[in-house]
Amino acid sequence: MGPKMRKFFSYYRPYLKIFIFDMICAFTAAGISLAFPLLIRYIATDLLPNFSAATVARLLMVGAAMLAMVMVEYSCNFYITFYGHVMGAKMERDLRNELFAHMQKLSFSYYDNQKTGQIMSRITNDLFDIAELYHHGPEDLLISAAKLIGSFIILMTINSRLTLIVFSFVPVMFFFAYYYNRKMRRAFRKNRAKMAEINAGIEDSISGVRVVKSFANEDLELKKFRANNRRYVESKKNSYYYMARYYSGITAFSSLIYVAVALGASLLVLGGRVGPWDLLTFLLYVNTFLEPIKKLVNFGEQFQNGFSGFDRFYELLQIAPDIVDSPGARELTEVKGEIEFIDVSFRYPGTETDVLSHVNLKVRAGEYVALVGPSGVGKTTLCSLIPRFYEVTGGKITLDGLDLREIKLKSLRQKIGLVQQDVYLFAGTVLENIRYGNPEATVEEVIEAAKQANAHEFICALPDGYDTVIGQRGVKLSGGQRQRLSIARVFLKDPPILIFDEATSSLDNESERVVQESMEALTKNRTTFVIAHRLSTIKNAQHILVLAEDGIAEEGTHEELLARNGLYAQLYRLQFQ
């Protein structure tokens, strides 16, 4: 058994008792359905022809036995339907938990190349179909196998010649089913990819609905959606072609069996080798034999749906996180905040050009460092290397003399506060969003953080204060309000190292002034990196780095760099003259 199949079956382990009992119930229910025609045959051939007072007693006993069997069958089917489905739901939960936990470990490099809708499709649609296969698959196979084998044994006792005629079709049917199952699996896998594309398009369109409407491009979005939907239908047509072949073929084989039995039985009846009641029982069992085959037809589609979903699930689990804790990585305790870049180079995965090349930089603990320069020179990239959102491709970065790769990732990131230009607020209340900086914080601590971020006043003016629901991504707040909430979140986290990534560049002058005050309050006694678009916000920086295409072009204070009359002075004049 390969690693993928071992992984597939491993999800049964926590529910082995439920699964075993589910299989026992399935086997029992199959056995009962096999027994009913035999009992009817017994009544017709043994009891009714020799009717007497004793026969009535036997008939009542058989009737009581059949009623008891019905009650047992009811109990078994209830267990299969209820507890079996609950087991499937729990397995789906386990799959989703594992997948989501794995995705939390993947770095920005993975998400840079993925669409949210496609990821959502894997977490929802795929896993539901896998869970259906986990529950119904073994159960359907066991019931089908029990009925096939049981009906074969019973049919052989009734008439071996007719039985061999019926079962001569079985090997051909199984070869036919195997061939088309493989075809369907490939087709269903393509369906999943197309469905993921549709989900990605929907997610993109809904997330950008304000842009869509501002450009009056609803028709364009509809056209894109219809194109994706059309490709999905084409993919479905392909899978339904093979499914139609499969289903039609199995149905044709079933009809051929009836034709063969009818012709064979006619010859045997004419020859006096088969009695009418035996023939009736035989035909009942032929129907019992064909029922599991029809169930296998449905199982074929279910298997392809479920296992193509598991293929995609397993494929995602095989993506190894490229940024992980090294063996022996340490927890950070006291952090001074001294950061040094030693001959650092970096390029994005899949590209051939260095964004940063041989950068050397030393930042003292508590120092306020500003990064400026034209777009695309690597300012954000340089700061993203500090919390190890990306891994350096050359050289190393140290924190208090310790290589970042020797520090546990969670411990490192807990010591760094990040405020970005594009603030992400979660759908929920103001309180919940600020508390994200420290989930254990009290309400009083949240309010204190909001006051420090100059956010308390506007929060109190909201309809429900700190319990106001702010909408997806905080759409009910202004840019400056969202930014102050993100700063309050960092105040609550209270990290020794701060990174401000163009935090005020999209704000109006009044909002910028308020946010700037909040930022300055937050930076006291903390090592701070500020990526600045507006140079007016960094005049007081102790250390300004000017980045260009070939690395750090200039560094110094505001006055020193103006006096040098280089790239910084040029950028400054462009903004203010």
WOMOVEN-V939972 format. One record per residue. N is the residue number from 1. SS is DSSP state (2 for helix, 1 for strand, 0 for the rest). PHI is phi in degrees with one decimal (999 if undefined). D_CENTER is the distance of its C-alpha to the mean C-alpha in Angstrom with 2 decimals. Layout:
n = {N;N}
ss = {SS;SS}
phi = {PHI;PHI}
d_center = {D_CENTER;D_CENTER}
This chain:
n = {1;2;3;4;5;6;7;8;9;10;11;12;13;14;15;16;17;18;19;20;21;22;23;24;25;26;27;28;29;30;31;32;33;34;35;36;37;38;39;40;41;42;43;44;45;46;47;48;49;50;51;52;53;54;55;56;57;58;59;60;61;62;63;64;65;66;67;68;69;70;71;72;73;74;75;76;77;78;79;80;81;82;83;84;85;86;87;88;89;90;91;92;93;94;95;96;97;98;99;100;101;102;103;104;105;106;107;108;109;110;111;112;113;114;115;116;117;118;119;120;121;122;123;124;125;126;127;128;129;130;131;132;133;134;135;136;137;138;139;140;141;142;143;144;145;146;147;148;149;150;151;152;153;154;155;156;157;158;159;160;161;162;163;164;165;166;167;168;169;170;171;172;173;174;175;176;177;178;179;180;181;182;183;184;185;186;187;188;189;190;191;192;193;194;195;196;197;198;199;200;201;202;203;204;205;206;207;208;209;210;211;212;213;214;215;216;217;218;219;220;221;222;223;224;225;226;227;228;229;230;231;232;233;234;235;236;237;238;239;240;241;242;243;244;245;246;247;248;249;250;251;252;253;254;255;256;257;258;259;260;261;262;263;264;265;266;267;268;269;270;271;272;273;274;275;276;277;278;279;280;281;282;283;284;285;286;287;288;289;290;291;292;293;294;295;296;297;298;299;300;301;302;303;304;305;306;307;308;309;310;311;312;313;314;315;316;317;318;319;320;321;322;323;324;325;326;327;328;329;330;331;332;333;334;335;336;337;338;339;340;341;342;343;344;345;346;347;348;349;350;351;352;353;354;355;356;357;358;359;360;361;362;363;364;365;366;367;368;369;370;371;372;373;374;375;376;377;378;379;380;381;382;383;384;385;386;387;388;389;390;391;392;393;394;395;396;397;398;399;400;401;402;403;404;405;406;407;408;409;410;411;412;413;414;415;416;417;418;419;420;421;422;423;424;425;426;427;428;429;430;431;432;433;434;435;436;437;438;439;440;441;442;443;444;445;446;447;448;449;450;451;452;453;454;455;456;457;458;459;460;461;462;463;464;465;466;467;468;469;470;471;472;473;474;475;476;477;478;479;480;481;482;483;484;485;486;487;488;489;490;491;492;493;494;495;496;497;498;499;500;501;502;503;504;505;506;507;508;509;510;511;512;513;514;515;516;517;518;519;520;521;522;523;524;525;526;527;528;529;530;531;532;533;534;535;536;537;538;539;540;541;542;543;544;545;546;547;548;549;550;551;552;553;554;555;556;557;558;559;560;561;562;563;564;565;566;567;568;569;570;571;572;573;574;575;576;577}
ss = {0;0;2;2;2;2;2;2;2;2;0;0;2;2;2;2;2;2;2;2;2;2;2;2;2;2;2;2;2;2;2;2;2;2;2;2;2;2;2;2;2;2;2;2;2;2;2;2;2;2;0;0;2;2;2;2;2;2;2;2;2;2;2;2;2;2;2;2;2;2;2;2;2;2;2;2;2;2;2;2;2;2;2;2;2;2;2;2;2;2;2;2;2;2;2;2;2;2;2;2;2;2;2;2;2;0;0;2;2;2;2;2;0;0;0;2;2;2;2;2;2;2;2;2;2;2;2;2;2;2;2;2;2;2;2;2;2;2;2;2;2;2;2;2;2;2;2;2;2;2;2;2;2;2;2;2;2;2;0;2;2;2;2;2;2;2;2;0;0;2;2;2;2;2;2;2;2;2;2;2;2;2;2;2;2;2;2;2;2;2;2;2;2;2;2;2;2;2;2;2;2;2;2;2;2;2;2;0;2;2;2;2;2;2;0;0;0;2;2;2;2;2;2;2;2;2;2;2;2;2;2;2;2;2;2;2;2;2;2;2;2;2;2;2;2;2;2;2;2;2;2;2;2;2;2;2;2;2;2;2;2;2;2;2;2;2;2;2;2;2;0;0;0;0;0;2;2;2;2;2;2;2;2;2;2;2;2;2;2;2;2;2;2;2;2;2;2;2;2;2;2;2;2;2;2;2;2;2;2;2;2;2;2;2;2;2;2;0;0;0;0;0;0;0;0;0;0;0;0;1;0;0;0;0;0;0;0;0;1;1;1;1;1;1;1;1;0;0;0;0;0;0;0;0;0;1;1;1;1;1;1;1;1;0;0;0;0;1;1;1;1;1;0;0;0;0;0;0;2;2;2;2;2;2;0;0;0;0;0;0;0;0;0;1;1;1;1;1;1;0;0;1;1;2;2;2;1;0;2;2;2;2;2;2;0;1;1;1;1;1;0;0;0;0;0;0;0;0;1;2;2;2;2;2;2;0;0;0;0;0;0;0;2;2;2;2;2;2;2;2;2;2;0;0;0;2;2;2;2;2;0;0;0;0;2;2;2;0;1;0;0;2;2;2;0;0;0;0;2;2;2;2;2;2;2;2;2;2;2;2;2;2;2;0;0;0;1;1;1;1;1;0;0;0;0;0;0;0;2;2;2;2;2;2;2;2;2;2;2;2;2;2;2;0;0;0;1;1;1;1;1;0;0;0;2;2;2;2;0;0;0;0;1;1;1;1;1;1;0;0;1;1;1;1;1;1;0;2;2;2;2;2;2;2;0;0;2;2;2;2;2;2;2;2;2;2;0}
phi = {999;-73.6;-61.1;-66.3;-69.9;-61.2;-64.6;-59.5;-78.7;-63.8;-73.9;-77.9;-53.4;-67.2;-119.6;-60.8;-64.1;-62.6;-64.0;-63.0;-66.2;-60.4;-67.7;-62.4;-63.3;-63.3;-64.9;-63.3;-61.6;-65.5;-62.9;-64.8;-63.9;-73.4;-75.5;-57.7;-60.7;-64.1;-66.3;-63.2;-62.1;-62.7;-62.5;-71.1;-97.3;-103.6;-91.2;-66.3;-64.3;-114.9;-70.5;-158.1;-63.4;-66.8;-63.0;-61.0;-61.1;-64.4;-61.6;-65.2;-64.2;-64.3;-61.3;-63.2;-63.3;-67.3;-63.3;-61.5;-63.7;-62.6;-64.7;-64.5;-61.7;-58.2;-62.5;-64.4;-67.1;-63.5;-62.4;-60.1;-72.1;-82.8;-67.0;-64.1;-68.0;-62.7;-59.1;-60.8;-65.0;-67.7;-66.7;-61.5;-59.2;-63.9;-60.5;-66.5;-60.5;-65.9;-65.5;-66.1;-62.4;-65.4;-69.1;-66.4;-85.7;-73.9;-83.4;-58.6;-58.1;-68.2;-69.2;-61.5;-110.5;-120.9;-101.2;-58.2;-61.6;-68.1;-64.6;-59.9;-61.6;-69.6;-78.6;-108.6;-58.3;-59.7;-70.1;-62.6;-67.4;-63.5;-63.0;-62.1;-66.0;-58.1;-79.1;-81.5;-56.7;-60.2;-63.0;-64.6;-64.8;-65.4;-60.1;-64.3;-63.2;-62.1;-70.8;-64.6;-67.8;-61.9;-66.0;-62.9;-63.5;-66.5;-62.2;-64.4;-72.4;-80.2;-160.5;-70.8;-65.1;-62.7;-64.0;-66.1;-63.4;-62.3;-81.1;-66.6;-80.3;-61.3;-57.5;-65.3;-62.1;-69.2;-63.9;-59.7;-64.0;-62.6;-62.0;-77.9;-62.2;-63.7;-62.9;-65.9;-61.1;-63.4;-66.6;-67.8;-64.3;-64.5;-57.0;-63.9;-63.2;-67.0;-63.9;-63.0;-64.3;-62.3;-59.7;-64.0;-64.7;-63.4;-59.4;-64.7;-68.6;-69.8;-62.5;-102.3;-60.5;-68.2;-68.1;-55.5;-72.1;-66.9;-97.5;52.8;-105.0;-58.9;-65.5;-64.6;-63.2;-63.4;-63.8;-63.3;-63.2;-64.3;-64.7;-62.8;-63.5;-65.7;-63.7;-64.9;-62.9;-60.6;-64.8;-63.6;-57.8;-63.2;-68.8;-70.5;-61.4;-69.1;-66.3;-64.1;-60.1;-63.5;-63.6;-63.5;-63.7;-63.5;-64.0;-63.4;-62.0;-61.0;-66.1;-61.6;-62.6;-62.0;-62.1;-63.9;-65.2;-60.7;-68.0;-63.7;-65.2;-58.7;-63.8;-70.2;-65.1;-61.2;-84.5;72.2;-93.5;-132.2;-83.8;-61.9;-69.8;-62.9;-64.8;-62.2;-62.8;-59.5;-65.6;-62.7;-75.8;-63.0;-63.4;-63.7;-70.6;-76.1;-58.7;-64.5;-66.7;-64.4;-64.1;-66.9;-61.6;-64.9;-62.8;-57.8;-66.0;-62.8;-63.7;-66.2;-59.9;-68.3;-77.3;-67.4;-64.8;-67.3;-56.0;-68.8;-62.1;-66.1;-58.4;-69.9;-65.2;-78.7;-74.5;-78.2;-58.3;-86.4;-125.1;-135.0;-66.9;-76.6;-57.6;80.2;-60.6;-103.2;-83.8;-85.4;-111.7;-83.2;-120.5;-79.4;108.8;-83.1;-121.6;-134.7;-97.3;-116.6;50.9;-83.8;-126.1;-153.3;-138.4;-72.2;-54.8;86.3;-114.0;-116.6;-110.7;-70.2;-81.0;-123.3;-135.6;52.0;-83.5;-121.5;-157.5;-125.1;-117.3;-73.2;-60.1;81.0;-78.9;-101.9;-113.2;-110.5;-114.6;-131.9;145.8;-61.9;-64.4;86.1;-94.0;105.2;-66.0;-65.2;-59.8;-57.9;-71.1;-70.1;-76.8;-68.5;-84.5;60.1;-68.1;-129.7;-98.5;-62.5;-96.4;-158.8;75.9;-153.9;-119.3;-117.8;-121.2;52.5;83.5;-105.7;-56.6;-55.9;-72.8;-96.8;-110.6;-62.1;-54.5;-61.4;-63.4;-63.2;-71.0;-68.7;-95.4;-123.1;-108.4;-123.6;-121.0;-106.8;-66.3;-92.3;-72.5;-106.2;-112.4;-83.6;-64.4;159.4;-91.6;-59.4;-57.6;-63.0;-70.5;-70.2;-64.2;-58.2;-68.7;-158.6;-58.1;-91.5;-67.6;-81.2;-61.6;-61.4;-67.6;-63.1;-64.2;-64.2;-62.6;-64.2;-63.2;-63.2;-92.8;58.2;-110.3;-60.1;-63.7;-71.3;-64.5;-63.6;-82.4;-71.6;-51.2;-117.4;57.6;-70.4;-96.8;-71.3;-80.1;-99.7;82.5;-59.9;59.7;69.9;-65.2;-84.0;-112.8;-78.6;-58.9;-65.0;-67.2;-61.4;-64.9;-67.4;-64.1;-67.2;-70.9;-60.0;-60.8;-73.5;-55.9;-67.7;-69.1;55.6;-88.1;-79.3;-124.5;-123.6;-131.3;-109.7;-101.0;48.7;-66.5;-117.5;-67.9;-101.6;-101.0;-74.7;-59.8;-66.8;-63.9;-61.3;-61.3;-66.3;-65.0;-61.0;-60.5;-62.6;-64.5;-64.2;-65.7;-73.6;-78.4;-59.6;62.4;-128.8;-70.8;-128.3;-112.7;-121.4;-89.5;-116.3;-97.5;-92.6;-68.2;-63.8;-81.4;-122.9;-57.4;-90.2;-64.3;-73.1;-147.4;-110.6;-106.6;-106.3;-95.3;-131.2;-57.4;-100.6;113.3;-77.9;-84.9;-146.3;-153.5;157.5;-85.4;-57.2;-66.5;-61.9;-71.9;-66.3;-64.3;-70.8;58.6;-107.3;-64.6;-63.1;-61.7;-65.8;-62.1;-64.7;-65.2;-61.3;-82.6;-113.7;-122.7}
d_center = {25.62;23.29;20.58;17.80;19.67;20.43;16.78;16.26;19.24;18.62;16.41;19.68;21.57;21.16;22.13;24.86;27.65;25.94;24.98;28.56;30.14;27.94;29.26;32.79;32.57;31.38;34.24;36.73;35.86;36.28;39.58;40.88;40.23;42.14;45.01;45.82;47.52;49.55;50.81;51.75;53.61;55.36;56.49;57.70;59.49;60.63;61.12;62.24;64.94;66.70;66.48;68.27;67.97;66.03;63.68;62.74;61.79;59.66;58.07;57.20;55.74;53.58;52.51;51.63;49.66;47.73;47.01;45.78;43.55;42.12;41.35;39.68;37.70;36.63;35.53;33.59;31.80;31.03;29.50;27.46;26.21;25.61;24.84;23.09;20.66;20.19;19.50;16.81;15.21;15.50;14.00;10.92;10.97;11.56;8.76;6.24;8.76;9.06;5.71;5.99;9.61;9.44;7.99;10.85;13.19;12.73;15.65;16.48;17.36;13.84;12.96;16.46;15.66;12.33;12.05;9.96;9.99;8.73;5.53;5.51;6.70;4.35;2.44;6.25;8.82;8.13;7.73;10.71;12.76;12.30;13.52;16.34;17.37;17.45;19.74;21.85;22.04;24.38;26.21;27.03;28.06;30.29;31.92;32.52;33.95;36.13;37.47;38.13;39.93;41.66;42.87;44.08;46.18;47.61;48.36;50.14;52.38;53.23;53.94;52.85;53.90;51.74;48.82;49.06;49.13;45.88;44.05;45.28;42.56;39.72;39.40;39.40;36.76;34.42;34.95;34.28;31.03;29.82;30.64;28.86;25.80;25.22;25.81;23.40;20.55;20.91;21.22;18.16;16.04;17.60;16.87;13.09;13.64;16.00;13.85;11.21;14.43;15.62;12.63;13.11;16.80;16.62;14.65;17.22;20.11;19.43;18.84;22.05;23.98;26.86;27.37;27.23;29.88;31.97;32.46;32.87;30.36;28.92;30.45;28.85;25.31;26.23;27.55;24.37;22.29;24.87;24.83;21.09;21.69;24.72;22.94;20.44;23.56;25.17;22.26;22.40;26.17;25.90;23.77;26.07;29.05;28.19;27.23;30.61;32.40;30.84;31.54;34.99;35.95;35.17;37.02;39.92;40.16;40.32;43.14;44.91;44.92;46.64;49.13;49.86;50.31;52.55;54.76;54.88;55.56;58.30;60.11;59.79;61.01;63.95;64.75;64.62;61.92;59.39;60.25;58.85;56.94;55.41;54.41;52.79;50.86;49.88;48.51;46.54;44.95;44.26;42.17;40.44;39.86;38.41;36.01;33.69;33.80;32.56;29.83;28.90;28.72;26.01;24.35;24.34;22.14;19.86;19.70;18.93;16.13;14.61;15.42;14.40;10.84;11.38;12.86;9.88;7.79;11.04;11.65;8.84;10.17;13.54;13.25;15.60;15.71;18.95;20.09;20.58;23.43;26.43;28.35;30.66;28.97;30.72;30.07;31.81;34.50;37.10;36.18;38.99;36.88;38.75;36.55;37.76;36.47;38.31;38.47;34.83;33.43;29.99;28.43;24.92;23.14;24.27;27.35;30.94;32.44;32.59;31.65;33.60;36.40;38.40;38.00;40.15;40.02;41.05;40.22;42.22;40.83;40.90;41.58;40.50;39.42;38.86;37.31;38.64;38.95;38.05;34.49;32.62;34.59;31.80;32.36;28.74;27.80;30.54;29.28;25.63;26.99;28.40;25.18;23.88;21.14;22.51;24.74;28.38;29.53;33.05;35.06;33.75;33.29;34.85;34.71;38.05;38.83;35.69;33.37;29.95;28.45;30.43;28.82;25.68;22.97;22.35;26.13;26.73;24.33;25.78;29.10;28.14;27.93;26.57;27.70;26.58;28.10;24.94;24.36;20.97;21.55;19.05;19.72;22.12;25.65;27.70;28.07;24.36;23.87;26.86;26.02;22.74;25.21;26.19;24.44;27.58;30.03;32.51;33.21;36.44;34.68;32.29;35.41;37.22;34.44;34.54;38.32;38.15;35.85;38.32;35.72;37.35;39.84;37.54;35.07;38.06;38.95;35.63;35.93;34.38;34.77;32.05;30.38;30.05;26.64;26.17;23.59;20.46;21.13;24.60;26.03;28.93;30.28;32.27;31.29;33.70;32.47;28.84;30.10;32.24;29.40;27.44;30.70;31.17;27.75;29.03;32.40;30.73;28.89;32.33;31.45;34.31;32.79;31.90;30.49;31.23;29.74;32.08;31.57;34.55;34.70;33.43;35.61;39.07;42.05;42.26;38.55;38.77;41.78;40.12;36.91;39.12;41.03;37.85;36.76;40.23;40.24;36.92;38.09;41.13;41.30;37.89;37.17;35.96;34.65;35.03;34.00;36.56;37.06;40.05;42.56;44.39;41.69;42.31;46.12;46.24;43.81;45.49;43.93;42.85;41.18;41.59;39.11;39.99;38.74;40.36;39.16;41.03;44.05;45.71;45.45;47.63;48.30;48.53;52.33;52.37;50.03;52.03;55.19;53.81;53.42;50.48;46.99;46.31;49.61;48.78;45.41;47.22;49.95;47.49;45.99;49.24;52.02}
